[in-house]
Amino acid sequence: MDGLLAGIEQLAFVRALKASFIAYPIVNALHIMSIGALLTSVWLMDLRVLGAFRPLPQAAFVALLRRVALSAFTGALVTGALLFSVRAREYAAMPIFLAKMTLILLAGANFLVFMRRAKGGDEPAGGTVAILAVLSLVLWTSVLFAGRFIGFLN
């Protein structure tokens, strides 16, 4: 595994990213922007499902925010992979990085279950869907905190 991670760090575009005075900060900023858009859309979507913003039709609101969240997640995934590639061996050895990846997987699984259970009605969710919405808030916020700890623990 160490050889694979070292190989990632030696890819030409990764070395260029690491050496660039401009590219790395731009990728980092785009990662932060993607995370901000992702968390904002997730929070608004989950809060609407839990009964906030009642004047807004839930089905349309959630459908719009779901698209925003998926686009933002894609941006965060691409930029996060680029940031990871620069120090792949170091990050892969960090327990907090592994915790973040686990939290992302759990949040993604929660999202898939949520989308299957949510019926798209305009009334606040009850039961399982409400629990999934609260769990989503906790998981995605935990992903944010884990990511910030990575920056301060290396």
N, C-alpha and C positions, 0 to 999 in steps of 0.2 A: 504494500500500500504506500509505503514511503517513497518508493521509486515512481509510482504513478503521480503522486503529489509533487514530487520534485520535477517530473516531466512537465506537469502543468505549468509550474513556475518558469520553466525554460522555453515555453512556446514564444515565438517571435513577437506576437501581438501583446503577450503578457509582459515581456521584457520592455517593449516600447511603452506600454501603459505605465509601468513602474518608473521608467526613466523620464517620462514626460512631466514637465512642470505644469502643464495645462490640462492634459487629458485626465489624470487621476483625480484632481479636485473636481472636475466636471462630472465624472462618473459618480463620485461620492455625493455631490450635490443632487444629481438626478436620483440617486438611491434614496436620499432623505426626502426629496419631493414625492417620490413614488410611495414611500412609507406613509407620508403625511396624507396623501390622497386615499390610500388604502384604509388607514385607520379612521379617517373622517367618514368615508363612505360606509364602512362597517358599523361604526358607532351610530350614524344617522339611521341606517337600515335597521339595526337591532332595536334602537330606541323607538322607531316607528312601529315595529312589530310588538313592542311592549306597551304601546298605547300613546306615545308622545306624538305630537304633530297631527292630531286627529283631523284637522281640516284638509289635510293632504290625503288623496286616495292611496291607500296602502299598496294596492297591487301595482299601480304605475310608479309610485315612489320607490318601492323595493326593486322593481324591474330596472329602473334607471340606475339606482345605486349599485345593483348587482353588476351591471356592465362597467360602471366606473371602478368598482372594486376589482373585478377581473382584469381590467386594463392596468390598473395600478399595481396589482400583484405581478403581472407579467413584467412591468417595468422594474419592480423591486427584485424580481427573480433574475433578470438579465444583468442589472447593475450589481446586484449582490454577488452573482457568480464571477463577474469581472473583479470585484473587490477581493473576493476569496482567492482568486487565481494568483494574485500578487504575493500572497503569503499562505499558500495552501497548507503546507506542512505545519506551520505554526497554528493556524486556525483550527485545523483538524484535530490537533492535540489538546485544544482548550475545552474543558468540560462545559463552560458556559456557551460555547459555540454549538456543541452537540445538544445542549439543552434547548437552545434557540431552534435548531433544526427539528427537534422532537416536537416543540411547541407549534411550529409551523405545520408539521404533519397532522397534529391533533386538531389544530384550527381548521385546516383544509378538510379533514374528515368530518368535523362538526358542520362545516358549511355544506358539504354534500348531503348529510343527513337532514340538515335544516331545509334545504331546497326541496327535498323529497317530501318532507312533512308539512311545510308551509303551503297553505292552499291559496294564498293570494287574495284573501278576503279583505274587507275594509274594517274589520273589527280587531281589537287587540287580541293577540294570541293567548291561549291558555295552555296549561299542561306542558306537554313535551316541547312544543315550539317555543314557549316562553323560557323554559329551562335552557334550550339550545341557544337562544338569543343572549341570555345572561352568560352562558359558558363562552360564547363567541366574544363578548366584551372582555371577559377575563383572559381568555387565551391570546387574543390579538394584542391586548395591552401588555401581557407578559412577554410576548415576542419583542415588542418595542423595548421593554426594560432589559431583556437579555441582550439585545443588540447593542444597547448603550453600554452595558457592562463589558462587552467585548472590547470596545474602544478604550476602556479605562483599566483593563486587566492585562493588556499586552505590553 
